[in-house]
Amino acid sequence: MKKLKAKYLKWESLKTDEYYYNRFFYALHTKNFEFLKTDSYYKNRLMYAIYTRDFEVLKNDEHFYNRQRYAEYVGDWEFLKNDENEGNRLEYAQHTGDWEFMKTDKHYYNRLSYARYKGDWEFLKNDENEDNRNIYKKHAKMFK
């Protein structure tokens, strides 16, 4: 009995361990995932959602990757249209086909992605990003 208690106490100490993977191993071992819901490490919060099938917690997660995973698991892409992360806005456009808002996106790569997808290069002529302006010049030369 003493050995069993000592073994249990070892696992119990992992629940609050500083290393994220130890906290996850504790959850796997004990089948108690609830405490991972608010874990400081974003992948542990994702593991909570996967193991409990509670994906709603990811929708407003602080980490962009978890918000993207929420959209993939649930199929709700709409909220990513105004996401703070440029990659999530690009994911939204790719999954919904709604590209128009990307033409004026604050991130240069999303504006470039819009031009590539739509074939509309003209607006990059006066883009604030020098690389985008140079790409426009290359495309303009190709069609002269």
N, C-alpha and C positions, 0 to 999 in steps of 0.2 A: 504494500500500500504506500509506503514511504517513497519507493522508487517512482510509482505512478504519479504521486503528487509532485515530486521534483521535476519529472518530465513535463507535467502540465504547467508548472511555474516557468519553465524555460520558454515554452510556447507563449505563455501570457506576456512575458517581457517583450516579445516581438511586436505586440500590438502598438506599442508607443516608441518603437525603435527609431533612431534617427535616419536609418537607411530605408528608402521607400520600398525596396524589394522585400525586406524583412516583414514590413507591415502587410504586404500583399501575400507573402507566404503564410503568415499567421491567418489571414482571411481564408486562404485556400484550405489550410489544415483544419480550421475550426468551423468552416462554412458560415462564418459570421462576416458578412461583407458590409453591413450597415455603417460601420465607422469609416469606411473608405469613401463614403458619399461626400464627406467634407475634407478629405485628405489634402495635404498641401501639394502633393505631386499629381500633376494632371493625368498621368496614365493610370494611377490608382483610382481616380474618380471615373475614368473610362471603364476600368475593370469592374467597378461597382455597377455601372450601368449595364454592362454586358452580362454579368452573372445574375443580376436581379431583374433584368429586362425593364428597368426603369430608366428609359432614355430621356425623359423630360428634364432630368437634372442637368443634362448636357446643353440644353438649349441656351441657357444664360451663363454657361461656364466662362470663367475668365480667360481660358486658353482657347485660341482660335481653332486648334485642331479638334477639340472636343465639340465645339459648335458645329464644325463641318461633319464630324461623325454623327451627330444628332440628325442632321439633314439626310445623310446617307441611310441611316437605320430607319428613320420615320418617313422619309420621302417629302419632307417639308423644307423646300428650298427658299421659299418666299422671304423669310426673315433675314437671309444672308445678303439680300440686295443692298441693304444699308449697313452691313457689318463693318466694323472698324478695320478689319484685316483685308488687305487688297486681294489676297489669294482666295478668300471666301467670297468676295464679290465676283471674282473671275469664275469660281466654281458655280455660283448662282447662274451667271450668264451661260455657261456651257451646258448646264442641266436644264435650263428653262428655254433657252433660245432667245431670251430677251437681252439684246446687246445694245440697244439705243443709249441707255444711261452710261455705258462704258465710254462713249465718245467724249464725255466731259469728266471722266473719273479723275480723282486727284492724283492717282498713281500713274506714272508714265507708262509702265508696262501694260496696264489695263487699256490705256488709250491705243497703244501699239497692237494689242490683241484684238481690239475692235477693228482697227484698220485691216489686219490680216483676215479676220473672219468675214468682214463685209466687203473687202476690196476697195474701201473708201480711204484713199491715202491723202487726198487733197487737204484735209483739215490739219494734217501733221505739218504742213508747210510753216505754220506760225506757232508750233507747239513750244511750250516753255522748256522742254527737255531737248538739249542739243542732239543727242543720239536719235531721237524721233525725227528731228528736222533733217538730219543727214540721211536717214532711211527714206524719208520722203524724196529727197534729191535723187537718190539711187533709183527709186521707182519712176520718177519723172524722166530721167535719162533713158530708161529702158523703153519708154514709149514715144520717144522723139523721132 
